[in-house]
């Protein structure tokens, strides 16, 4: 009985580790996409943000 419980615990930890790695991979992917987007648009995003701040603070 104890051996069966140990086997299922190992299996659970192995699957959990895979899920955690997949989650970290997704997070890194989203960050990379955001960085590439900011880099490709150059100052466009900065000027958009500055205009947005000016509108919000001006209102």
mmCIF file of the N, C-alpha and C atoms, coordinates in Angstrom:
data_MODEL
# 
_entry.id   MODEL 
# 
loop_
_atom_site.group_PDB 
_atom_site.id 
_atom_site.type_symbol 
_atom_site.label_atom_id 
_atom_site.label_alt_id 
_atom_site.label_comp_id 
_atom_site.label_asym_id 
_atom_site.label_entity_id 
_atom_site.label_seq_id 
_atom_site.pdbx_PDB_ins_code 
_atom_site.Cartn_x 
_atom_site.Cartn_y 
_atom_site.Cartn_z 
_atom_site.occupancy 
_atom_site.B_iso_or_equiv 
_atom_site.pdbx_formal_charge 
_atom_site.auth_seq_id 
_atom_site.auth_comp_id 
_atom_site.auth_asym_id 
_atom_site.auth_atom_id 
_atom_site.pdbx_PDB_model_num 
ATOM 1   N N  . UNK A 1 1  ? 0.836  -1.197 0.000   1.00 0.00 ? 1  UNK A N  1 
ATOM 2   C CA . UNK A 1 1  ? 0.000  0.000  0.000   1.00 0.00 ? 1  UNK A CA 1 
ATOM 3   C C  . UNK A 1 1  ? 0.875  1.253  0.000   1.00 0.00 ? 1  UNK A C  1 
ATOM 4   N N  . UNK A 1 2  ? 1.904  1.267  0.828   1.00 0.00 ? 2  UNK A N  1 
ATOM 5   C CA . UNK A 1 2  ? 2.773  2.429  0.927   1.00 0.00 ? 2  UNK A CA 1 
ATOM 6   C C  . UNK A 1 2  ? 3.527  2.665  -0.389  1.00 0.00 ? 2  UNK A C  1 
ATOM 7   N N  . UNK A 1 3  ? 3.938  1.600  -1.052  1.00 0.00 ? 3  UNK A N  1 
ATOM 8   C CA . UNK A 1 3  ? 4.658  1.744  -2.317  1.00 0.00 ? 3  UNK A CA 1 
ATOM 9   C C  . UNK A 1 3  ? 3.757  2.372  -3.377  1.00 0.00 ? 3  UNK A C  1 
ATOM 10  N N  . UNK A 1 4  ? 2.499  1.999  -3.379  1.00 0.00 ? 4  UNK A N  1 
ATOM 11  C CA . UNK A 1 4  ? 1.565  2.566  -4.357  1.00 0.00 ? 4  UNK A CA 1 
ATOM 12  C C  . UNK A 1 4  ? 1.369  4.057  -4.102  1.00 0.00 ? 4  UNK A C  1 
ATOM 13  N N  . UNK A 1 5  ? 1.304  4.435  -2.840  1.00 0.00 ? 5  UNK A N  1 
ATOM 14  C CA . UNK A 1 5  ? 1.137  5.852  -2.508  1.00 0.00 ? 5  UNK A CA 1 
ATOM 15  C C  . UNK A 1 5  ? 2.373  6.641  -2.919  1.00 0.00 ? 5  UNK A C  1 
ATOM 16  N N  . UNK A 1 6  ? 3.553  6.071  -2.721  1.00 0.00 ? 6  UNK A N  1 
ATOM 17  C CA . UNK A 1 6  ? 4.786  6.735  -3.113  1.00 0.00 ? 6  UNK A CA 1 
ATOM 18  C C  . UNK A 1 6  ? 4.875  6.912  -4.616  1.00 0.00 ? 6  UNK A C  1 
ATOM 19  N N  . UNK A 1 7  ? 4.420  5.903  -5.358  1.00 0.00 ? 7  UNK A N  1 
ATOM 20  C CA . UNK A 1 7  ? 4.450  5.978  -6.821  1.00 0.00 ? 7  UNK A CA 1 
ATOM 21  C C  . UNK A 1 7  ? 3.516  7.076  -7.321  1.00 0.00 ? 7  UNK A C  1 
ATOM 22  N N  . UNK A 1 8  ? 2.317  7.157  -6.758  1.00 0.00 ? 8  UNK A N  1 
ATOM 23  C CA . UNK A 1 8  ? 1.374  8.178  -7.217  1.00 0.00 ? 8  UNK A CA 1 
ATOM 24  C C  . UNK A 1 8  ? 1.852  9.573  -6.813  1.00 0.00 ? 8  UNK A C  1 
ATOM 25  N N  . UNK A 1 9  ? 2.528  9.702  -5.675  1.00 0.00 ? 9  UNK A N  1 
ATOM 26  C CA . UNK A 1 9  ? 3.066  10.996 -5.267  1.00 0.00 ? 9  UNK A CA 1 
ATOM 27  C C  . UNK A 1 9  ? 4.161  11.445 -6.235  1.00 0.00 ? 9  UNK A C  1 
ATOM 28  N N  . UNK A 1 10 ? 5.024  10.521 -6.632  1.00 0.00 ? 10 UNK A N  1 
ATOM 29  C CA . UNK A 1 10 ? 6.067  10.854 -7.601  1.00 0.00 ? 10 UNK A CA 1 
ATOM 30  C C  . UNK A 1 10 ? 5.455  11.269 -8.925  1.00 0.00 ? 10 UNK A C  1 
ATOM 31  N N  . UNK A 1 11 ? 4.415  10.570 -9.334  1.00 0.00 ? 11 UNK A N  1 
ATOM 32  C CA . UNK A 1 11 ? 3.760  10.907 -10.593 1.00 0.00 ? 11 UNK A CA 1 
ATOM 33  C C  . UNK A 1 11 ? 3.128  12.301 -10.508 1.00 0.00 ? 11 UNK A C  1 
ATOM 34  N N  . UNK A 1 12 ? 2.496  12.597 -9.363  1.00 0.00 ? 12 UNK A N  1 
ATOM 35  C CA . UNK A 1 12 ? 1.884  13.915 -9.175  1.00 0.00 ? 12 UNK A CA 1 
ATOM 36  C C  . UNK A 1 12 ? 2.930  15.017 -9.236  1.00 0.00 ? 12 UNK A C  1 
ATOM 37  N N  . UNK A 1 13 ? 4.049  14.826 -8.569  1.00 0.00 ? 13 UNK A N  1 
ATOM 38  C CA . UNK A 1 13 ? 5.100  15.839 -8.564  1.00 0.00 ? 13 UNK A CA 1 
ATOM 39  C C  . UNK A 1 13 ? 5.687  16.032 -9.949  1.00 0.00 ? 13 UNK A C  1 
ATOM 40  N N  . UNK A 1 14 ? 5.817  14.961 -10.698 1.00 0.00 ? 14 UNK A N  1 
ATOM 41  C CA . UNK A 1 14 ? 6.354  15.055 -12.045 1.00 0.00 ? 14 UNK A CA 1 
ATOM 42  C C  . UNK A 1 14 ? 5.408  15.864 -12.932 1.00 0.00 ? 14 UNK A C  1 
ATOM 43  N N  . UNK A 1 15 ? 4.106  15.593 -12.838 1.00 0.00 ? 15 UNK A N  1 
ATOM 44  C CA . UNK A 1 15 ? 3.140  16.332 -13.642 1.00 0.00 ? 15 UNK A CA 1 
ATOM 45  C C  . UNK A 1 15 ? 3.055  17.783 -13.187 1.00 0.00 ? 15 UNK A C  1 
ATOM 46  N N  . UNK A 1 16 ? 3.130  18.023 -11.909 1.00 0.00 ? 16 UNK A N  1 
ATOM 47  C CA . UNK A 1 16 ? 3.070  19.386 -11.380 1.00 0.00 ? 16 UNK A CA 1 
ATOM 48  C C  . UNK A 1 16 ? 4.261  20.198 -11.883 1.00 0.00 ? 16 UNK A C  1 
ATOM 49  N N  . UNK A 1 17 ? 5.430  19.561 -11.904 1.00 0.00 ? 17 UNK A N  1 
ATOM 50  C CA . UNK A 1 17 ? 6.633  20.253 -12.364 1.00 0.00 ? 17 UNK A CA 1 
ATOM 51  C C  . UNK A 1 17 ? 6.482  20.643 -13.827 1.00 0.00 ? 17 UNK A C  1 
ATOM 52  N N  . UNK A 1 18 ? 5.904  19.768 -14.617 1.00 0.00 ? 18 UNK A N  1 
ATOM 53  C CA . UNK A 1 18 ? 5.683  20.080 -16.020 1.00 0.00 ? 18 UNK A CA 1 
ATOM 54  C C  . UNK A 1 18 ? 4.723  21.238 -16.198 1.00 0.00 ? 18 UNK A C  1 
ATOM 55  N N  . UNK A 1 19 ? 3.683  21.289 -15.376 1.00 0.00 ? 19 UNK A N  1 
ATOM 56  C CA . UNK A 1 19 ? 2.720  22.390 -15.462 1.00 0.00 ? 19 UNK A CA 1 
ATOM 57  C C  . UNK A 1 19 ? 3.369  23.709 -15.071 1.00 0.00 ? 19 UNK A C  1 
ATOM 58  N N  . UNK A 1 20 ? 4.195  23.685 -14.048 1.00 0.00 ? 20 UNK A N  1 
ATOM 59  C CA . UNK A 1 20 ? 4.870  24.906 -13.610 1.00 0.00 ? 20 UNK A CA 1 
ATOM 60  C C  . UNK A 1 20 ? 5.818  25.401 -14.695 1.00 0.00 ? 20 UNK A C  1 
ATOM 61  N N  . UNK A 1 21 ? 6.541  24.486 -15.322 1.00 0.00 ? 21 UNK A N  1 
ATOM 62  C CA . UNK A 1 21 ? 7.448  24.883 -16.398 1.00 0.00 ? 21 UNK A CA 1 
ATOM 63  C C  . UNK A 1 21 ? 6.672  25.469 -17.567 1.00 0.00 ? 21 UNK A C  1 
ATOM 64  N N  . UNK A 1 22 ? 5.525  24.896 -17.876 1.00 0.00 ? 22 UNK A N  1 
ATOM 65  C CA . UNK A 1 22 ? 4.705  25.428 -18.970 1.00 0.00 ? 22 UNK A CA 1 
ATOM 66  C C  . UNK A 1 22 ? 4.211  26.832 -18.628 1.00 0.00 ? 22 UNK A C  1 
ATOM 67  N N  . UNK A 1 23 ? 3.816  27.050 -17.377 1.00 0.00 ? 23 UNK A N  1 
ATOM 68  C CA . UNK A 1 23 ? 3.353  28.375 -16.958 1.00 0.00 ? 23 UNK A CA 1 
ATOM 69  C C  . UNK A 1 23 ? 4.473  29.403 -17.062 1.00 0.00 ? 23 UNK A C  1 
ATOM 70  N N  . UNK A 1 24 ? 5.658  29.029 -16.603 1.00 0.00 ? 24 UNK A N  1 
ATOM 71  C CA . UNK A 1 24 ? 6.798  29.949 -16.721 1.00 0.00 ? 24 UNK A CA 1 
ATOM 72  C C  . UNK A 1 24 ? 7.113  30.231 -18.186 1.00 0.00 ? 24 UNK A C  1 
ATOM 73  N N  . UNK A 1 25 ? 7.007  29.223 -19.025 1.00 0.00 ? 25 UNK A N  1 
ATOM 74  C CA . UNK A 1 25 ? 7.246  29.414 -20.447 1.00 0.00 ? 25 UNK A CA 1 
ATOM 75  C C  . UNK A 1 25 ? 6.259  30.393 -21.053 1.00 0.00 ? 25 UNK A C  1 
ATOM 76  N N  . UNK A 1 26 ? 4.994  30.285 -20.662 1.00 0.00 ? 26 UNK A N  1 
ATOM 77  C CA . UNK A 1 26 ? 3.984  31.209 -21.170 1.00 0.00 ? 26 UNK A CA 1 
ATOM 78  C C  . UNK A 1 26 ? 4.254  32.642 -20.702 1.00 0.00 ? 26 UNK A C  1 
ATOM 79  N N  . UNK A 1 27 ? 4.631  32.787 -19.441 1.00 0.00 ? 27 UNK A N  1 
ATOM 80  C CA . UNK A 1 27 ? 4.934  34.120 -18.905 1.00 0.00 ? 27 UNK A CA 1 
ATOM 81  C C  . UNK A 1 27 ? 6.107  34.743 -19.661 1.00 0.00 ? 27 UNK A C  1 
ATOM 82  N N  . UNK A 1 28 ? 7.160  33.971 -19.875 1.00 0.00 ? 28 UNK A N  1 
ATOM 83  C CA . UNK A 1 28 ? 8.322  34.475 -20.599 1.00 0.00 ? 28 UNK A CA 1 
ATOM 84  C C  . UNK A 1 28 ? 7.936  34.833 -22.028 1.00 0.00 ? 28 UNK A C  1 
ATOM 85  N N  . UNK A 1 29 ? 7.084  34.015 -22.635 1.00 0.00 ? 29 UNK A N  1 
ATOM 86  C CA . UNK A 1 29 ? 6.629  34.300 -23.991 1.00 0.00 ? 29 UNK A CA 1 
ATOM 87  C C  . UNK A 1 29 ? 5.871  35.605 -24.091 1.00 0.00 ? 29 UNK A C  1 
ATOM 88  N N  . UNK A 1 30 ? 4.985  35.862 -23.144 1.00 0.00 ? 30 UNK A N  1 
ATOM 89  C CA . UNK A 1 30 ? 4.211  37.109 -23.154 1.00 0.00 ? 30 UNK A CA 1 
ATOM 90  C C  . UNK A 1 30 ? 5.128  38.309 -22.951 1.00 0.00 ? 30 UNK A C  1 
ATOM 91  N N  . UNK A 1 31 ? 6.086  38.184 -22.054 1.00 0.00 ? 31 UNK A N  1 
ATOM 92  C CA . UNK A 1 31 ? 7.031  39.276 -21.825 1.00 0.00 ? 31 UNK A CA 1 
ATOM 93  C C  . UNK A 1 31 ? 7.847  39.551 -23.090 1.00 0.00 ? 31 UNK A C  1 
ATOM 94  N N  . UNK A 1 32 ? 8.293  38.484 -23.757 1.00 0.00 ? 32 UNK A N  1 
ATOM 95  C CA . UNK A 1 32 ? 9.069  38.671 -24.986 1.00 0.00 ? 32 UNK A CA 1 
ATOM 96  C C  . UNK A 1 32 ? 8.237  39.329 -26.078 1.00 0.00 ? 32 UNK A C  1 
ATOM 97  N N  . UNK A 1 33 ? 6.995  38.922 -26.215 1.00 0.00 ? 33 UNK A N  1 
ATOM 98  C CA . UNK A 1 33 ? 6.128  39.539 -27.226 1.00 0.00 ? 33 UNK A CA 1 
ATOM 99  C C  . UNK A 1 33 ? 5.937  41.025 -26.924 1.00 0.00 ? 33 UNK A C  1 
ATOM 100 N N  . UNK A 1 34 ? 5.741  41.360 -25.645 1.00 0.00 ? 34 UNK A N  1 
ATOM 101 C CA . UNK A 1 34 ? 5.583  42.768 -25.271 1.00 0.00 ? 34 UNK A CA 1 
ATOM 102 C C  . UNK A 1 34 ? 6.858  43.555 -25.570 1.00 0.00 ? 34 UNK A C  1 
ATOM 103 N N  . UNK A 1 35 ? 8.013  42.993 -25.254 1.00 0.00 ? 35 UNK A N  1 
ATOM 104 C CA . UNK A 1 35 ? 9.273  43.686 -25.520 1.00 0.00 ? 35 UNK A CA 1 
ATOM 105 C C  . UNK A 1 35 ? 9.499  43.875 -27.013 1.00 0.00 ? 35 UNK A C  1 
ATOM 106 N N  . UNK A 1 36 ? 9.192  42.870 -27.796 1.00 0.00 ? 36 UNK A N  1 
ATOM 107 C CA . UNK A 1 36 ? 9.354  42.984 -29.247 1.00 0.00 ? 36 UNK A CA 1 
ATOM 108 C C  . UNK A 1 36 ? 8.395  44.038 -29.789 1.00 0.00 ? 36 UNK A C  1 
ATOM 109 N N  . UNK A 1 37 ? 7.171  44.051 -29.285 1.00 0.00 ? 37 UNK A N  1 
ATOM 110 C CA . UNK A 1 37 ? 6.208  45.061 -29.727 1.00 0.00 ? 37 UNK A CA 1 
ATOM 111 C C  . UNK A 1 37 ? 6.651  46.473 -29.418 1.00 0.00 ? 37 UNK A C  1 
ATOM 112 N N  . UNK A 1 38 ? 7.177  46.677 -28.232 1.00 0.00 ? 38 UNK A N  1 
ATOM 113 C CA . UNK A 1 38 ? 7.664  48.015 -27.855 1.00 0.00 ? 38 UNK A CA 1 
ATOM 114 C C  . UNK A 1 38 ? 8.864  48.396 -28.709 1.00 0.00 ? 38 UNK A C  1 
ATOM 115 N N  . UNK A 1 39 ? 9.745  47.460 -28.956 1.00 0.00 ? 39 UNK A N  1 
ATOM 116 C CA . UNK A 1 39 ? 10.936 47.737 -29.750 1.00 0.00 ? 39 UNK A CA 1 
ATOM 117 C C  . UNK A 1 39 ? 10.570 48.072 -31.194 1.00 0.00 ? 39 UNK A C  1 
ATOM 118 N N  . UNK A 1 40 ? 9.629  47.347 -31.768 1.00 0.00 ? 40 UNK A N  1 
ATOM 119 C CA . UNK A 1 40 ? 9.281  47.560 -33.170 1.00 0.00 ? 40 UNK A CA 1 
ATOM 120 C C  . UNK A 1 40 ? 8.507  48.862 -33.384 1.00 0.00 ? 40 UNK A C  1 
ATOM 121 N N  . UNK A 1 41 ? 7.742  49.282 -32.382 1.00 0.00 ? 41 UNK A N  1 
ATOM 122 C CA . UNK A 1 41 ? 6.990  50.527 -32.548 1.00 0.00 ? 41 UNK A CA 1 
ATOM 123 C C  . UNK A 1 41 ? 7.833  51.736 -32.179 1.00 0.00 ? 41 UNK A C  1 
ATOM 124 N N  . UNK A 1 42 ? 8.944  51.519 -31.552 1.00 0.00 ? 42 UNK A N  1 
ATOM 125 C CA . UNK A 1 42 ? 9.846  52.624 -31.199 1.00 0.00 ? 42 UNK A CA 1 
ATOM 126 C C  . UNK A 1 42 ? 9.200  53.552 -30.193 1.00 0.00 ? 42 UNK A C  1 
ATOM 127 N N  . UNK A 1 43 ? 9.183  54.832 -30.518 1.00 0.00 ? 43 UNK A N  1 
ATOM 128 C CA . UNK A 1 43 ? 8.641  55.827 -29.612 1.00 0.00 ? 43 UNK A CA 1 
ATOM 129 C C  . UNK A 1 43 ? 7.137  55.982 -29.732 1.00 0.00 ? 43 UNK A C  1 
ATOM 130 N N  . UNK A 1 44 ? 6.515  55.234 -30.605 1.00 0.00 ? 44 UNK A N  1 
ATOM 131 C CA . UNK A 1 44 ? 5.071  55.363 -30.801 1.00 0.00 ? 44 UNK A CA 1 
ATOM 132 C C  . UNK A 1 44 ? 4.286  55.076 -29.535 1.00 0.00 ? 44 UNK A C  1 
ATOM 133 N N  . UNK A 1 45 ? 4.685  54.080 -28.809 1.00 0.00 ? 45 UNK A N  1 
ATOM 134 C CA . UNK A 1 45 ? 3.975  53.726 -27.578 1.00 0.00 ? 45 UNK A CA 1 
ATOM 135 C C  . UNK A 1 45 ? 4.216  54.788 -26.517 1.00 0.00 ? 45 UNK A C  1 
ATOM 136 N N  . UNK A 1 46 ? 5.442  55.311 -26.463 1.00 0.00 ? 46 UNK A N  1 
ATOM 137 C CA . UNK A 1 46 ? 5.756  56.337 -25.471 1.00 0.00 ? 46 UNK A CA 1 
ATOM 138 C C  . UNK A 1 46 ? 4.929  57.586 -25.733 1.00 0.00 ? 46 UNK A C  1 
ATOM 139 N N  . UNK A 1 47 ? 4.849  58.001 -26.983 1.00 0.00 ? 47 UNK A N  1 
ATOM 140 C CA . UNK A 1 47 ? 4.068  59.202 -27.285 1.00 0.00 ? 47 UNK A CA 1 
ATOM 141 C C  . UNK A 1 47 ? 2.582  58.962 -27.041 1.00 0.00 ? 47 UNK A C  1 
ATOM 142 N N  . UNK A 1 48 ? 2.106  57.762 -27.328 1.00 0.00 ? 48 UNK A N  1 
ATOM 143 C CA . UNK A 1 48 ? 0.705  57.431 -27.040 1.00 0.00 ? 48 UNK A CA 1 
ATOM 144 C C  . UNK A 1 48 ? 0.434  57.520 -25.542 1.00 0.00 ? 48 UNK A C  1 
ATOM 145 N N  . UNK A 1 49 ? 1.340  56.978 -24.745 1.00 0.00 ? 49 UNK A N  1 
ATOM 146 C CA . UNK A 1 49 ? 1.203  57.031 -23.287 1.00 0.00 ? 49 UNK A CA 1 
ATOM 147 C C  . UNK A 1 49 ? 1.224  58.484 -22.802 1.00 0.00 ? 49 UNK A C  1 
ATOM 148 N N  . UNK A 1 50 ? 2.133  59.283 -23.347 1.00 0.00 ? 50 UNK A N  1 
ATOM 149 C CA . UNK A 1 50 ? 2.219  60.684 -22.924 1.00 0.00 ? 50 UNK A CA 1 
ATOM 150 C C  . UNK A 1 50 ? 0.939  61.443 -23.269 1.00 0.00 ? 50 UNK A C  1 
ATOM 151 N N  . UNK A 1 51 ? 0.375  61.184 -24.464 1.00 0.00 ? 51 UNK A N  1 
ATOM 152 C CA . UNK A 1 51 ? -0.889 61.837 -24.829 1.00 0.00 ? 51 UNK A CA 1 
ATOM 153 C C  . UNK A 1 51 ? -2.025 61.390 -23.916 1.00 0.00 ? 51 UNK A C  1 
ATOM 154 N N  . UNK A 1 52 ? -2.047 60.114 -23.579 1.00 0.00 ? 52 UNK A N  1 
ATOM 155 C CA . UNK A 1 52 ? -3.079 59.587 -22.683 1.00 0.00 ? 52 UNK A CA 1 
ATOM 156 C C  . UNK A 1 52 ? -2.988 60.230 -21.306 1.00 0.00 ? 52 UNK A C  1 
ATOM 157 N N  . UNK A 1 53 ? -1.782 60.361 -20.773 1.00 0.00 ? 53 UNK A N  1 
ATOM 158 C CA . UNK A 1 53 ? -1.575 60.991 -19.474 1.00 0.00 ? 53 UNK A CA 1 
ATOM 159 C C  . UNK A 1 53 ? -2.009 62.459 -19.524 1.00 0.00 ? 53 UNK A C  1 
ATOM 160 N N  . UNK A 1 54 ? -1.672 63.131 -20.606 1.00 0.00 ? 54 UNK A N  1 
ATOM 161 C CA . UNK A 1 54 ? -2.051 64.543 -20.741 1.00 0.00 ? 54 UNK A CA 1 
ATOM 162 C C  . UNK A 1 54 ? -3.562 64.697 -20.764 1.00 0.00 ? 54 UNK A C  1 
ATOM 163 N N  . UNK A 1 55 ? -4.253 63.797 -21.440 1.00 0.00 ? 55 UNK A N  1 
ATOM 164 C CA . UNK A 1 55 ? -5.720 63.865 -21.487 1.00 0.00 ? 55 UNK A CA 1 
ATOM 165 C C  . UNK A 1 55 ? -6.319 63.599 -20.119 1.00 0.00 ? 55 UNK A C  1 
ATOM 166 N N  . UNK A 1 56 ? -5.809 62.600 -19.423 1.00 0.00 ? 56 UNK A N  1 
ATOM 167 C CA . UNK A 1 56 ? -6.347 62.245 -18.103 1.00 0.00 ? 56 UNK A CA 1 
ATOM 168 C C  . UNK A 1 56 ? -6.076 63.348 -17.092 1.00 0.00 ? 56 UNK A C  1 
ATOM 169 N N  . UNK A 1 57 ? -4.869 63.885 -17.101 1.00 0.00 ? 57 UNK A N  1 
ATOM 170 C CA . UNK A 1 57 ? -4.538 64.943 -16.132 1.00 0.00 ? 57 UNK A CA 1 
ATOM 171 C C  . UNK A 1 57 ? -5.169 66.274 -16.504 1.00 0.00 ? 57 UNK A C  1 
ATOM 172 N N  . UNK A 1 58 ? -5.409 66.484 -17.784 1.00 0.00 ? 58 UNK A N  1 
ATOM 173 C CA . UNK A 1 58 ? -6.032 67.728 -18.231 1.00 0.00 ? 58 UNK A CA 1 
ATOM 174 C C  . UNK A 1 58 ? -7.525 67.762 -17.947 1.00 0.00 ? 58 UNK A C  1 
ATOM 175 N N  . UNK A 1 59 ? -8.135 66.618 -17.799 1.00 0.00 ? 59 UNK A N  1 
ATOM 176 C CA . UNK A 1 59 ? -9.595 66.581 -17.599 1.00 0.00 ? 59 UNK A CA 1 
ATOM 177 C C  . UNK A 1 59 ? -9.999 66.853 -16.183 1.00 0.00 ? 59 UNK A C  1 
# 
